[in-house]
Amino acid sequence: MTDRENTLRSLEAAGFAVHAFTEEQQEVLQALTPHELAVLVDIKGRLDEVGPEVQAHGEIAGGALF
């Protein structure tokens, strides 16, 4: 498994709906550095901690992240 595949799997494990992203968006995510990935996962985790237990998904790419 490549680092790029591991990046997407890490994002999926953190709760990102990777399958909802376009191929181009997935390519951007796959190119994240390990530090960028860690920051993104950390921010999502903190947002999840303070968000409601049930939340509708946004219809735009940003909504899929946060």
CHARMM-style PDB file with segment names, atoms N, HN, CA, C and O in Angstrom:
ATOM      1  N   MET     1       0.837  -1.171   0.000  1.00  0.00      PROA
ATOM      2  CA  MET     1       0.000   0.000   0.000  1.00  0.00      PROA
ATOM      3  C   MET     1       0.893   1.248   0.000  1.00  0.00      PROA
ATOM      4  O   MET     1       1.884   1.312   0.726  1.00  0.00      PROA
ATOM      5  N   THR     2       0.529   2.230  -0.818  1.00  0.00      PROA
ATOM      6  HN  THR     2      -0.277   2.178  -1.408  1.00  0.00      PROA
ATOM      7  CA  THR     2       1.340   3.439  -0.934  1.00  0.00      PROA
ATOM      8  C   THR     2       0.969   4.449   0.154  1.00  0.00      PROA
ATOM      9  O   THR     2      -0.070   4.328   0.804  1.00  0.00      PROA
ATOM     10  N   ASP     3       1.830   5.438   0.337  1.00  0.00      PROA
ATOM     11  HN  ASP     3       2.673   5.537  -0.191  1.00  0.00      PROA
ATOM     12  CA  ASP     3       1.537   6.508   1.283  1.00  0.00      PROA
ATOM     13  C   ASP     3       0.258   7.236   0.897  1.00  0.00      PROA
ATOM     14  O   ASP     3      -0.512   7.662   1.758  1.00  0.00      PROA
ATOM     15  N   ARG     4       0.040   7.375  -0.410  1.00  0.00      PROA
ATOM     16  HN  ARG     4       0.666   7.030  -1.109  1.00  0.00      PROA
ATOM     17  CA  ARG     4      -1.165   8.068  -0.883  1.00  0.00      PROA
ATOM     18  C   ARG     4      -2.423   7.288  -0.502  1.00  0.00      PROA
ATOM     19  O   ARG     4      -3.425   7.883  -0.105  1.00  0.00      PROA
ATOM     20  N   GLU     5      -2.377   5.971  -0.619  1.00  0.00      PROA
ATOM     21  HN  GLU     5      -1.563   5.487  -0.941  1.00  0.00      PROA
ATOM     22  CA  GLU     5      -3.519   5.142  -0.212  1.00  0.00      PROA
ATOM     23  C   GLU     5      -3.703   5.198   1.296  1.00  0.00      PROA
ATOM     24  O   GLU     5      -4.831   5.232   1.787  1.00  0.00      PROA
ATOM     25  N   ASN     6      -2.604   5.208   2.025  1.00  0.00      PROA
ATOM     26  HN  ASN     6      -1.688   5.181   1.626  1.00  0.00      PROA
ATOM     27  CA  ASN     6      -2.677   5.308   3.485  1.00  0.00      PROA
ATOM     28  C   ASN     6      -3.310   6.619   3.916  1.00  0.00      PROA
ATOM     29  O   ASN     6      -4.044   6.662   4.903  1.00  0.00      PROA
ATOM     30  N   THR     7      -3.031   7.686   3.183  1.00  0.00      PROA
ATOM     31  HN  THR     7      -2.435   7.651   2.380  1.00  0.00      PROA
ATOM     32  CA  THR     7      -3.618   8.984   3.518  1.00  0.00      PROA
ATOM     33  C   THR     7      -5.133   8.920   3.434  1.00  0.00      PROA
ATOM     34  O   THR     7      -5.821   9.374   4.348  1.00  0.00      PROA
ATOM     35  N   LEU     8      -5.660   8.365   2.355  1.00  0.00      PROA
ATOM     36  HN  LEU     8      -5.101   7.996   1.613  1.00  0.00      PROA
ATOM     37  CA  LEU     8      -7.118   8.262   2.223  1.00  0.00      PROA
ATOM     38  C   LEU     8      -7.707   7.350   3.288  1.00  0.00      PROA
ATOM     39  O   LEU     8      -8.773   7.639   3.831  1.00  0.00      PROA
ATOM     40  N   ARG     9      -7.032   6.264   3.588  1.00  0.00      PROA
ATOM     41  HN  ARG     9      -6.166   6.030   3.147  1.00  0.00      PROA
ATOM     42  CA  ARG     9      -7.522   5.363   4.638  1.00  0.00      PROA
ATOM     43  C   ARG     9      -7.505   6.045   5.997  1.00  0.00      PROA
ATOM     44  O   ARG     9      -8.415   5.844   6.801  1.00  0.00      PROA
ATOM     45  N   SER    10      -6.496   6.836   6.258  1.00  0.00      PROA
ATOM     46  HN  SER    10      -5.756   6.999   5.605  1.00  0.00      PROA
ATOM     47  CA  SER    10      -6.421   7.575   7.522  1.00  0.00      PROA
ATOM     48  C   SER    10      -7.567   8.578   7.629  1.00  0.00      PROA
ATOM     49  O   SER    10      -8.169   8.743   8.690  1.00  0.00      PROA
ATOM     50  N   LEU    11      -7.855   9.240   6.518  1.00  0.00      PROA
ATOM     51  HN  LEU    11      -7.366   9.106   5.657  1.00  0.00      PROA
ATOM     52  CA  LEU    11      -8.965  10.186   6.521  1.00  0.00      PROA
ATOM     53  C   LEU    11     -10.298   9.473   6.728  1.00  0.00      PROA
ATOM     54  O   LEU    11     -11.150   9.955   7.475  1.00  0.00      PROA
ATOM     55  N   GLU    12     -10.484   8.336   6.075  1.00  0.00      PROA
ATOM     56  HN  GLU    12      -9.792   7.945   5.468  1.00  0.00      PROA
ATOM     57  CA  GLU    12     -11.710   7.556   6.270  1.00  0.00      PROA
ATOM     58  C   GLU    12     -11.843   7.119   7.722  1.00  0.00      PROA
ATOM     59  O   GLU    12     -12.928   7.192   8.298  1.00  0.00      PROA
ATOM     60  N   ALA    13     -10.758   6.673   8.307  1.00  0.00      PROA
ATOM     61  HN  ALA    13      -9.876   6.614   7.839  1.00  0.00      PROA
ATOM     62  CA  ALA    13     -10.783   6.224   9.703  1.00  0.00      PROA
ATOM     63  C   ALA    13     -11.119   7.374  10.648  1.00  0.00      PROA
ATOM     64  O   ALA    13     -11.688   7.157  11.718  1.00  0.00      PROA
ATOM     65  N   ALA    14     -10.768   8.590  10.254  1.00  0.00      PROA
ATOM     66  HN  ALA    14     -10.306   8.766   9.384  1.00  0.00      PROA
ATOM     67  CA  ALA    14     -11.056   9.765  11.075  1.00  0.00      PROA
ATOM     68  C   ALA    14     -12.480  10.282  10.863  1.00  0.00      PROA
ATOM     69  O   ALA    14     -12.904  11.234  11.518  1.00  0.00      PROA
ATOM     70  N   GLY    15     -13.209   9.653   9.948  1.00  0.00      PROA
ATOM     71  HN  GLY    15     -12.864   8.880   9.416  1.00  0.00      PROA
ATOM     72  CA  GLY    15     -14.599  10.032   9.735  1.00  0.00      PROA
ATOM     73  C   GLY    15     -14.871  10.880   8.518  1.00  0.00      PROA
ATOM     74  O   GLY    15     -15.992  11.355   8.337  1.00  0.00      PROA
ATOM     75  N   PHE    16     -13.873  11.083   7.678  1.00  0.00      PROA
ATOM     76  HN  PHE    16     -12.962  10.697   7.825  1.00  0.00      PROA
ATOM     77  CA  PHE    16     -14.091  11.821   6.445  1.00  0.00      PROA
ATOM     78  C   PHE    16     -14.787  10.922   5.429  1.00  0.00      PROA
ATOM     79  O   PHE    16     -14.436   9.751   5.291  1.00  0.00      PROA
ATOM     80  N   ALA    17     -15.760  11.461   4.728  1.00  0.00      PROA
ATOM     81  HN  ALA    17     -16.045  12.413   4.841  1.00  0.00      PROA
ATOM     82  CA  ALA    17     -16.478  10.712   3.689  1.00  0.00      PROA
ATOM     83  C   ALA    17     -15.681  10.820   2.384  1.00  0.00      PROA
ATOM     84  O   ALA    17     -16.085  11.515   1.452  1.00  0.00      PROA
ATOM     85  N   VAL    18     -14.558  10.129   2.338  1.00  0.00      PROA
ATOM     86  HN  VAL    18     -14.229   9.565   3.095  1.00  0.00      PROA
ATOM     87  CA  VAL    18     -13.640  10.224   1.200  1.00  0.00      PROA
ATOM     88  C   VAL    18     -14.343   9.872  -0.107  1.00  0.00      PROA
ATOM     89  O   VAL    18     -14.057  10.471  -1.143  1.00  0.00      PROA
ATOM     90  N   HSD    19     -15.245   8.922  -0.067  1.00  0.00      PROA
ATOM     91  HN  HSD    19     -15.477   8.436   0.775  1.00  0.00      PROA
ATOM     92  CA  HSD    19     -15.951   8.503  -1.281  1.00  0.00      PROA
ATOM     93  C   HSD    19     -16.822   9.620  -1.865  1.00  0.00      PROA
ATOM     94  O   HSD    19     -17.188   9.573  -3.039  1.00  0.00      PROA
ATOM     95  N   ALA    20     -17.153  10.621  -1.046  1.00  0.00      PROA
ATOM     96  HN  ALA    20     -16.856  10.659  -0.092  1.00  0.00      PROA
ATOM     97  CA  ALA    20     -18.003  11.715  -1.508  1.00  0.00      PROA
ATOM     98  C   ALA    20     -17.212  12.780  -2.270  1.00  0.00      PROA
ATOM     99  O   ALA    20     -17.800  13.644  -2.919  1.00  0.00      PROA
ATOM    100  N   PHE    21     -15.892  12.720  -2.195  1.00  0.00      PROA
ATOM    101  HN  PHE    21     -15.413  12.017  -1.668  1.00  0.00      PROA
ATOM    102  CA  PHE    21     -15.054  13.694  -2.880  1.00  0.00      PROA
ATOM    103  C   PHE    21     -14.858  13.298  -4.337  1.00  0.00      PROA
ATOM    104  O   PHE    21     -14.893  12.118  -4.688  1.00  0.00      PROA
ATOM    105  N   THR    22     -14.652  14.302  -5.172  1.00  0.00      PROA
ATOM    106  HN  THR    22     -14.624  15.260  -4.887  1.00  0.00      PROA
ATOM    107  CA  THR    22     -14.344  14.026  -6.574  1.00  0.00      PROA
ATOM    108  C   THR    22     -12.945  13.413  -6.656  1.00  0.00      PROA
ATOM    109  O   THR    22     -12.179  13.444  -5.693  1.00  0.00      PROA
ATOM    110  N   GLU    23     -12.636  12.866  -7.805  1.00  0.00      PROA
ATOM    111  HN  GLU    23     -13.258  12.840  -8.587  1.00  0.00      PROA
ATOM    112  CA  GLU    23     -11.304  12.291  -8.013  1.00  0.00      PROA
ATOM    113  C   GLU    23     -10.222  13.356  -7.824  1.00  0.00      PROA
ATOM    114  O   GLU    23      -9.168  13.097  -7.243  1.00  0.00      PROA
ATOM    115  N   GLU    24     -10.506  14.550  -8.325  1.00  0.00      PROA
ATOM    116  HN  GLU    24     -11.362  14.760  -8.797  1.00  0.00      PROA
ATOM    117  CA  GLU    24      -9.538  15.644  -8.188  1.00  0.00      PROA
ATOM    118  C   GLU    24      -9.333  16.023  -6.719  1.00  0.00      PROA
ATOM    119  O   GLU    24      -8.206  16.275  -6.293  1.00  0.00      PROA
ATOM    120  N   GLN    25     -10.409  16.063  -5.956  1.00  0.00      PROA
ATOM    121  HN  GLN    25     -11.325  15.859  -6.302  1.00  0.00      PROA
ATOM    122  CA  GLN    25     -10.299  16.378  -4.531  1.00  0.00      PROA
ATOM    123  C   GLN    25      -9.522  15.288  -3.798  1.00  0.00      PROA
ATOM    124  O   GLN    25      -8.722  15.581  -2.909  1.00  0.00      PROA
ATOM    125  N   GLN    26      -9.758  14.031  -4.173  1.00  0.00      PROA
ATOM    126  HN  GLN    26     -10.407  13.792  -4.895  1.00  0.00      PROA
ATOM    127  CA  GLN    26      -9.019  12.933  -3.555  1.00  0.00      PROA
ATOM    128  C   GLN    26      -7.527  13.039  -3.869  1.00  0.00      PROA
ATOM    129  O   GLN    26      -6.687  12.726  -3.025  1.00  0.00      PROA
ATOM    130  N   GLU    27      -7.205  13.477  -5.077  1.00  0.00      PROA
ATOM    131  HN  GLU    27      -7.887  13.731  -5.763  1.00  0.00      PROA
ATOM    132  CA  GLU    27      -5.794  13.643  -5.444  1.00  0.00      PROA
ATOM    133  C   GLU    27      -5.134  14.713  -4.569  1.00  0.00      PROA
ATOM    134  O   GLU    27      -3.990  14.558  -4.143  1.00  0.00      PROA
ATOM    135  N   VAL    28      -5.866  15.800  -4.308  1.00  0.00      PROA
ATOM    136  HN  VAL    28      -6.795  15.926  -4.654  1.00  0.00      PROA
ATOM    137  CA  VAL    28      -5.333  16.844  -3.429  1.00  0.00      PROA
ATOM    138  C   VAL    28      -5.086  16.271  -2.035  1.00  0.00      PROA
ATOM    139  O   VAL    28      -4.033  16.500  -1.441  1.00  0.00      PROA
ATOM    140  N   LEU    29      -6.057  15.528  -1.521  1.00  0.00      PROA
ATOM    141  HN  LEU    29      -6.913  15.342  -2.004  1.00  0.00      PROA
ATOM    142  CA  LEU    29      -5.914  14.942  -0.186  1.00  0.00      PROA
ATOM    143  C   LEU    29      -4.761  13.940  -0.137  1.00  0.00      PROA
ATOM    144  O   LEU    29      -4.034  13.877   0.854  1.00  0.00      PROA
ATOM    145  N   GLN    30      -4.596  13.166  -1.193  1.00  0.00      PROA
ATOM    146  HN  GLN    30      -5.187  13.217  -1.998  1.00  0.00      PROA
ATOM    147  CA  GLN    30      -3.519  12.180  -1.232  1.00  0.00      PROA
ATOM    148  C   GLN    30      -2.146  12.840  -1.226  1.00  0.00      PROA
ATOM    149  O   GLN    30      -1.160  12.224  -0.820  1.00  0.00      PROA
ATOM    150  N   ALA    31      -2.081  14.081  -1.671  1.00  0.00      PROA
ATOM    151  HN  ALA    31      -2.882  14.580  -2.001  1.00  0.00      PROA
ATOM    152  CA  ALA    31      -0.807  14.784  -1.738  1.00  0.00      PROA
ATOM    153  C   ALA    31      -0.448  15.498  -0.429  1.00  0.00      PROA
ATOM    154  O   ALA    31       0.599  16.138  -0.340  1.00  0.00      PROA
ATOM    155  N   LEU    32      -1.309  15.390   0.579  1.00  0.00      PROA
ATOM    156  HN  LEU    32      -2.160  14.870   0.507  1.00  0.00      PROA
ATOM    157  CA  LEU    32      -1.010  16.034   1.862  1.00  0.00      PROA
ATOM    158  C   LEU    32       0.277  15.475   2.458  1.00  0.00      PROA
ATOM    159  O   LEU    32       0.570  14.285   2.335  1.00  0.00      PROA
ATOM    160  N   THR    33       1.028  16.341   3.098  1.00  0.00      PROA
ATOM    161  HN  THR    33       0.789  17.307   3.198  1.00  0.00      PROA
ATOM    162  CA  THR    33       2.204  15.880   3.840  1.00  0.00      PROA
ATOM    163  C   THR    33       1.709  15.214   5.123  1.00  0.00      PROA
ATOM    164  O   THR    33       0.565  15.430   5.523  1.00  0.00      PROA
ATOM    165  N   PRO    34       2.541  14.416   5.767  1.00  0.00      PROA
ATOM    166  CA  PRO    34       2.125  13.824   7.042  1.00  0.00      PROA
ATOM    167  C   PRO    34       1.688  14.884   8.065  1.00  0.00      PROA
ATOM    168  O   PRO    34       0.743  14.669   8.823  1.00  0.00      PROA
ATOM    169  N   HSD    35       2.377  16.017   8.078  1.00  0.00      PROA
ATOM    170  HN  HSD    35       3.145  16.192   7.461  1.00  0.00      PROA
ATOM    171  CA  HSD    35       2.003  17.092   9.017  1.00  0.00      PROA
ATOM    172  C   HSD    35       0.629  17.666   8.666  1.00  0.00      PROA
ATOM    173  O   HSD    35      -0.194  17.882   9.555  1.00  0.00      PROA
ATOM    174  N   GLU    36       0.376  17.913   7.379  1.00  0.00      PROA
ATOM    175  HN  GLU    36       1.044  17.737   6.657  1.00  0.00      PROA
ATOM    176  CA  GLU    36      -0.920  18.443   6.950  1.00  0.00      PROA
ATOM    177  C   GLU    36      -2.041  17.467   7.288  1.00  0.00      PROA
ATOM    178  O   GLU    36      -3.109  17.875   7.744  1.00  0.00      PROA
ATOM    179  N   LEU    37      -1.801  16.195   7.067  1.00  0.00      PROA
ATOM    180  HN  LEU    37      -0.934  15.863   6.697  1.00  0.00      PROA
ATOM    181  CA  LEU    37      -2.794  15.179   7.399  1.00  0.00      PROA
ATOM    182  C   LEU    37      -3.094  15.191   8.893  1.00  0.00      PROA
ATOM    183  O   LEU    37      -4.258  15.150   9.291  1.00  0.00      PROA
ATOM    184  N   ALA    38      -2.072  15.245   9.712  1.00  0.00      PROA
ATOM    185  HN  ALA    38      -1.126  15.278   9.390  1.00  0.00      PROA
ATOM    186  CA  ALA    38      -2.255  15.254  11.163  1.00  0.00      PROA
ATOM    187  C   ALA    38      -3.054  16.474  11.612  1.00  0.00      PROA
ATOM    188  O   ALA    38      -3.924  16.366  12.477  1.00  0.00      PROA
ATOM    189  N   VAL    39      -2.758  17.633  11.026  1.00  0.00      PROA
ATOM    190  HN  VAL    39      -2.051  17.720  10.324  1.00  0.00      PROA
ATOM    191  CA  VAL    39      -3.483  18.854  11.379  1.00  0.00      PROA
ATOM    192  C   VAL    39      -4.952  18.738  10.973  1.00  0.00      PROA
ATOM    193  O   VAL    39      -5.837  19.086  11.755  1.00  0.00      PROA
ATOM    194  N   LEU    40      -5.217  18.259   9.772  1.00  0.00      PROA
ATOM    195  HN  LEU    40      -4.498  17.976   9.137  1.00  0.00      PROA
ATOM    196  CA  LEU    40      -6.587  18.121   9.291  1.00  0.00      PROA
ATOM    197  C   LEU    40      -7.389  17.159  10.167  1.00  0.00      PROA
ATOM    198  O   LEU    40      -8.525  17.454  10.536  1.00  0.00      PROA
ATOM    199  N   VAL    41      -6.805  16.026  10.494  1.00  0.00      PROA
ATOM    200  HN  VAL    41      -5.882  15.787  10.195  1.00  0.00      PROA
ATOM    201  CA  VAL    41      -7.479  15.039  11.342  1.00  0.00      PROA
ATOM    202  C   VAL    41      -7.714  15.611  12.745  1.00  0.00      PROA
ATOM    203  O   VAL    41      -8.769  15.388  13.339  1.00  0.00      PROA
ATOM    204  N   ASP    42      -6.735  16.345  13.268  1.00  0.00      PROA
ATOM    205  HN  ASP    42      -5.878  16.527  12.785  1.00  0.00      PROA
ATOM    206  CA  ASP    42      -6.884  16.948  14.589  1.00  0.00      PROA
ATOM    207  C   ASP    42      -8.014  17.972  14.605  1.00  0.00      PROA
ATOM    208  O   ASP    42      -8.831  17.978  15.525  1.00  0.00      PROA
ATOM    209  N   ILE    43      -8.064  18.830  13.604  1.00  0.00      PROA
ATOM    210  HN  ILE    43      -7.400  18.825  12.856  1.00  0.00      PROA
ATOM    211  CA  ILE    43      -9.115  19.845  13.541  1.00  0.00      PROA
ATOM    212  C   ILE    43     -10.485  19.190  13.446  1.00  0.00      PROA
ATOM    213  O   ILE    43     -11.421  19.605  14.130  1.00  0.00      PROA
ATOM    214  N   LYS    44     -10.610  18.175  12.607  1.00  0.00      PROA
ATOM    215  HN  LYS    44      -9.850  17.838  12.052  1.00  0.00      PROA
ATOM    216  CA  LYS    44     -11.903  17.489  12.480  1.00  0.00      PROA
ATOM    217  C   LYS    44     -12.301  16.855  13.802  1.00  0.00      PROA
ATOM    218  O   LYS    44     -13.466  16.913  14.193  1.00  0.00      PROA
ATOM    219  N   GLY    45     -11.345  16.253  14.490  1.00  0.00      PROA
ATOM    220  HN  GLY    45     -10.398  16.206  14.171  1.00  0.00      PROA
ATOM    221  CA  GLY    45     -11.647  15.643  15.778  1.00  0.00      PROA
ATOM    222  C   GLY    45     -12.147  16.661  16.784  1.00  0.00      PROA
ATOM    223  O   GLY    45     -13.100  16.395  17.516  1.00  0.00      PROA
ATOM    224  N   ARG    46     -11.519  17.814  16.826  1.00  0.00      PROA
ATOM    225  HN  ARG    46     -10.745  18.029  16.231  1.00  0.00      PROA
ATOM    226  CA  ARG    46     -11.952  18.858  17.751  1.00  0.00      PROA
ATOM    227  C   ARG    46     -13.327  19.394  17.387  1.00  0.00      PROA
ATOM    228  O   ARG    46     -14.140  19.665  18.271  1.00  0.00      PROA
ATOM    229  N   LEU    47     -13.598  19.550  16.089  1.00  0.00      PROA
ATOM    230  HN  LEU    47     -12.938  19.330  15.371  1.00  0.00      PROA
ATOM    231  CA  LEU    47     -14.922  20.008  15.670  1.00  0.00      PROA
ATOM    232  C   LEU    47     -15.989  18.972  16.012  1.00  0.00      PROA
ATOM    233  O   LEU    47     -17.086  19.324  16.445  1.00  0.00      PROA
ATOM    234  N   ASP    48     -15.665  17.699  15.817  1.00  0.00      PROA
ATOM    235  HN  ASP    48     -14.774  17.413  15.464  1.00  0.00      PROA
ATOM    236  CA  ASP    48     -16.611  16.626  16.150  1.00  0.00      PROA
ATOM    237  C   ASP    48     -16.934  16.603  17.635  1.00  0.00      PROA
ATOM    238  O   ASP    48     -18.065  16.304  18.019  1.00  0.00      PROA
ATOM    239  N   GLU    49     -15.950  16.917  18.477  1.00  0.00      PROA
ATOM    240  HN  GLU    49     -15.031  17.160  18.165  1.00  0.00      PROA
ATOM    241  CA  GLU    49     -16.157  16.913  19.923  1.00  0.00      PROA
ATOM    242  C   GLU    49     -17.178  17.951  20.367  1.00  0.00      PROA
ATOM    243  O   GLU    49     -17.903  17.731  21.338  1.00  0.00      PROA
ATOM    244  N   VAL    50     -17.240  19.070  19.672  1.00  0.00      PROA
ATOM    245  HN  VAL    50     -16.652  19.249  18.884  1.00  0.00      PROA
ATOM    246  CA  VAL    50     -18.138  20.141  20.097  1.00  0.00      PROA
ATOM    247  C   VAL    50     -19.405  20.223  19.253  1.00  0.00      PROA
ATOM    248  O   VAL    50     -20.298  21.015  19.554  1.00  0.00      PROA
ATOM    249  N   GLY    51     -19.491  19.419  18.209  1.00  0.00      PROA
ATOM    250  HN  GLY    51     -18.766  18.776  17.964  1.00  0.00      PROA
ATOM    251  CA  GLY    51     -20.659  19.445  17.341  1.00  0.00      PROA
ATOM    252  C   GLY    51     -21.789  18.602  17.896  1.00  0.00      PROA
ATOM    253  O   GLY    51     -21.594  17.804  18.813  1.00  0.00      PROA
ATOM    254  N   PRO    52     -22.976  18.787  17.330  1.00  0.00      PROA
ATOM    255  CA  PRO    52     -24.109  17.963  17.758  1.00  0.00      PROA
ATOM    256  C   PRO    52     -23.897  16.496  17.405  1.00  0.00      PROA
ATOM    257  O   PRO    52     -23.136  16.169  16.494  1.00  0.00      PROA
ATOM    258  N   GLU    53     -24.575  15.620  18.135  1.00  0.00      PROA
ATOM    259  HN  GLU    53     -25.193  15.886  18.875  1.00  0.00      PROA
ATOM    260  CA  GLU    53     -24.408  14.185  17.888  1.00  0.00      PROA
ATOM    261  C   GLU    53     -24.924  13.783  16.519  1.00  0.00      PROA
ATOM    262  O   GLU    53     -24.368  12.879  15.894  1.00  0.00      PROA
ATOM    263  N   VAL    54     -25.965  14.425  16.045  1.00  0.00      PROA
ATOM    264  HN  VAL    54     -26.416  15.159  16.553  1.00  0.00      PROA
ATOM    265  CA  VAL    54     -26.525  14.132  14.728  1.00  0.00      PROA
ATOM    266  C   VAL    54     -26.485  15.422  13.925  1.00  0.00      PROA
ATOM    267  O   VAL    54     -27.018  16.450  14.344  1.00  0.00      PROA
ATOM    268  N   GLN    55     -25.844  15.350  12.763  1.00  0.00      PROA
ATOM    269  HN  GLN    55     -25.412  14.515  12.423  1.00  0.00      PROA
ATOM    270  CA  GLN    55     -25.698  16.543  11.940  1.00  0.00      PROA
ATOM    271  C   GLN    55     -25.841  16.148  10.482  1.00  0.00      PROA
ATOM    272  O   GLN    55     -25.265  15.152  10.044  1.00  0.00      PROA
ATOM    273  N   ALA    56     -26.609  16.927   9.727  1.00  0.00      PROA
ATOM    274  HN  ALA    56     -27.077  17.736  10.082  1.00  0.00      PROA
ATOM    275  CA  ALA    56     -26.794  16.650   8.305  1.00  0.00      PROA
ATOM    276  C   ALA    56     -25.504  16.930   7.550  1.00  0.00      PROA
ATOM    277  O   ALA    56     -24.728  17.805   7.934  1.00  0.00      PROA
ATOM    278  N   HSD    57     -25.280  16.190   6.484  1.00  0.00      PROA
ATOM    279  HN  HSD    57     -25.910  15.479   6.172  1.00  0.00      PROA
ATOM    280  CA  HSD    57     -24.109  16.412   5.635  1.00  0.00      PROA
ATOM    281  C   HSD    57     -24.377  17.579   4.702  1.00  0.00      PROA
ATOM    282  O   HSD    57     -25.484  17.730   4.186  1.00  0.00      PROA
ATOM    283  N   GLY    58     -23.367  18.399   4.488  1.00  0.00      PROA
ATOM    284  HN  GLY    58     -22.468  18.276   4.907  1.00  0.00      PROA
ATOM    285  CA  GLY    58     -23.475  19.502   3.547  1.00  0.00      PROA
ATOM    286  C   GLY    58     -23.411  18.980   2.122  1.00  0.00      PROA
ATOM    287  O   GLY    58     -22.908  17.885   1.872  1.00  0.00      PROA
ATOM    288  N   GLU    59     -23.922  19.767   1.199  1.00  0.00      PROA
ATOM    289  HN  GLU    59     -24.331  20.657   1.402  1.00  0.00      PROA
ATOM    290  CA  GLU    59     -23.905  19.357  -0.200  1.00  0.00      PROA
ATOM    291  C   GLU    59     -22.699  19.888  -0.940  1.00  0.00      PROA
ATOM    292  O   GLU    59     -22.519  19.592  -2.121  1.00  0.00      PROA
ATOM    293  N   ILE    60     -21.867  20.669  -0.268  1.00  0.00      PROA
ATOM    294  HN  ILE    60     -22.014  20.910   0.691  1.00  0.00      PROA
ATOM    295  CA  ILE    60     -20.671  21.195  -0.909  1.00  0.00      PROA
ATOM    296  C   ILE    60     -19.449  20.509  -0.322  1.00  0.00      PROA
ATOM    297  O   ILE    60     -19.528  19.902   0.747  1.00  0.00      PROA
ATOM    298  N   ALA    61     -18.336  20.601  -1.006  1.00  0.00      PROA
ATOM    299  HN  ALA    61     -18.273  21.094  -1.874  1.00  0.00      PROA
ATOM    300  CA  ALA    61     -17.128  19.901  -0.569  1.00  0.00      PROA
ATOM    301  C   ALA    61     -16.732  20.294   0.840  1.00  0.00      PROA
ATOM    302  O   ALA    61     -16.340  19.429   1.624  1.00  0.00      PROA
ATOM    303  N   GLY    62     -16.822  21.568   1.189  1.00  0.00      PROA
ATOM    304  HN  GLY    62     -17.140  22.271   0.553  1.00  0.00      PROA
ATOM    305  CA  GLY    62     -16.469  22.004   2.534  1.00  0.00      PROA
ATOM    306  C   GLY    62     -17.348  21.357   3.587  1.00  0.00      PROA
ATOM    307  O   GLY    62     -16.895  21.087   4.700  1.00  0.00      PROA
ATOM    308  N   GLY    63     -18.602  21.108   3.241  1.00  0.00      PROA
ATOM    309  HN  GLY    63     -18.970  21.327   2.338  1.00  0.00      PROA
ATOM    310  CA  GLY    63     -19.513  20.463   4.172  1.00  0.00      PROA
ATOM    311  C   GLY    63     -19.103  19.036   4.479  1.00  0.00      PROA
ATOM    312  O   GLY    63     -19.374  18.522   5.564  1.00  0.00      PROA
ATOM    313  N   ALA    64     -18.453  18.402   3.523  1.00  0.00      PROA
ATOM    314  HN  ALA    64     -18.234  18.820   2.641  1.00  0.00      PROA
ATOM    315  CA  ALA    64     -18.003  17.035   3.746  1.00  0.00      PROA
ATOM    316  C   ALA    64     -16.830  17.005   4.716  1.00  0.00      PROA
ATOM    317  O   ALA    64     -16.626  16.017   5.422  1.00  0.00      PROA
ATOM    318  N   LEU    65     -16.062  18.086   4.749  1.00  0.00      PROA
ATOM    319  HN  LEU    65     -16.228  18.889   4.176  1.00  0.00      PROA
ATOM    320  CA  LEU    65     -14.931  18.150   5.666  1.00  0.00      PROA
ATOM    321  C   LEU    65     -15.369  18.493   7.073  1.00  0.00      PROA
ATOM    322  O   LEU    65     -14.899  17.901   8.045  1.00  0.00      PROA
ATOM    323  N   PHE    66     -16.262  19.443   7.175  1.00  0.00      PROA
ATOM    324  HN  PHE    66     -16.643  19.924   6.386  1.00  0.00      PROA
ATOM    325  CA  PHE    66     -16.630  19.935   8.501  1.00  0.00      PROA
ATOM    326  C   PHE    66     -18.105  19.825   8.679  1.00  0.00      PROA
ATOM    327  OT1 PHE    66     -18.628  20.188   9.733  1.00  0.00      PROA
TER     328      PHE     66
END
